[in-house]
Amino acid sequence: MRYLIACSLAALLTHTTAKAVGPLPYYTVGDAIPVSCLNRTVETGEHITNDKGELQYVPFPTCNETGRPLELYFGIEKGSWF
């Protein structure tokens, strides 16, 4: 089955190293926040949901060079595009 992936930051749903304050995680400078994507069908573009009717998030594709998915680092600006 083919999927079209619409990317979105879903750190609150997928970040496993975040510290928790009540029901929400919090981050400190330098924490890696993985980028995940909303799963969609190629044919219709509809969102794919799980058995509970919740939107399904999938990991961002892995980079062939680094072997890691796309990550953003909390509080750190990197790159020459700024």
C-alpha positions as CSV (number, residue, x, y, z in Angstrom):
1,M,0.0,0.0,0.0
2,R,1.4,3.4,-0.9
3,Y,1.1,6.4,1.3
4,L,1.6,10.1,0.7
5,I,3.2,11.6,3.8
6,A,2.3,15.1,4.8
7,C,5.0,16.2,7.3
8,S,4.3,17.9,10.5
9,L,6.1,18.4,13.8
10,A,4.5,16.0,16.2
11,A,7.0,16.2,19.0
12,L,4.4,16.2,21.7
13,L,3.1,12.9,20.4
14,T,6.4,11.1,19.5
15,H,9.3,12.5,21.6
16,T,10.4,9.9,24.0
17,T,13.2,11.7,25.8
18,A,11.2,14.8,26.9
19,K,10.6,15.4,30.6
20,A,7.0,15.5,31.8
21,V,5.2,18.3,33.6
22,G,1.7,17.0,34.2
23,P,0.3,15.7,30.9
24,L,2.7,17.7,28.7
25,P,6.5,17.1,28.0
26,Y,9.0,19.9,28.2
27,Y,12.4,20.3,26.6
28,T,15.7,21.8,27.5
29,V,18.2,23.4,25.1
30,G,19.8,20.8,22.9
31,D,17.1,18.1,23.2
32,A,16.5,16.4,19.9
33,I,12.9,16.7,18.7
34,P,12.1,14.1,16.0
35,V,10.0,15.2,13.0
36,S,7.1,12.9,12.2
37,C,4.6,12.9,9.5
38,L,0.9,12.5,9.1
39,N,0.1,9.4,7.1
40,R,-2.1,9.9,4.1
41,T,-3.3,7.8,1.2
42,V,-1.9,8.5,-2.3
43,E,-5.2,7.9,-4.1
44,T,-7.4,10.4,-2.2
45,G,-5.0,12.3,0.2
46,E,-7.2,11.3,3.1
47,H,-5.6,11.0,6.5
48,I,-5.0,7.5,7.8
49,T,-6.4,6.8,11.3
50,N,-5.8,4.1,13.8
51,D,-8.6,1.8,15.3
52,K,-9.6,4.6,17.7
53,G,-10.0,7.1,14.9
54,E,-6.9,9.1,15.8
55,L,-4.6,10.5,13.1
56,Q,-1.7,8.2,12.5
57,Y,1.8,9.6,12.6
58,V,4.8,7.9,11.1
59,P,8.5,8.6,11.5
60,F,10.2,10.9,9.0
61,P,12.2,8.9,6.4
62,T,15.7,8.0,7.5
63,C,18.6,9.8,5.8
64,N,20.8,7.5,3.7
65,E,24.0,9.3,4.8
66,T,23.5,9.6,8.5
67,G,21.1,6.7,9.1
68,R,19.0,9.0,11.3
69,P,15.6,10.6,10.7
70,L,15.2,14.4,10.6
71,E,15.5,16.0,14.0
72,L,15.3,19.6,15.2
73,Y,17.3,20.6,18.3
74,F,15.3,22.7,20.9
75,G,16.7,26.2,21.3
76,I,19.5,25.8,18.8
77,E,19.6,27.4,15.4
78,K,21.8,25.5,12.9
79,G,22.5,26.0,9.2
80,S,23.2,28.8,6.8
81,W,19.6,29.4,5.9
82,F,19.0,31.8,8.8
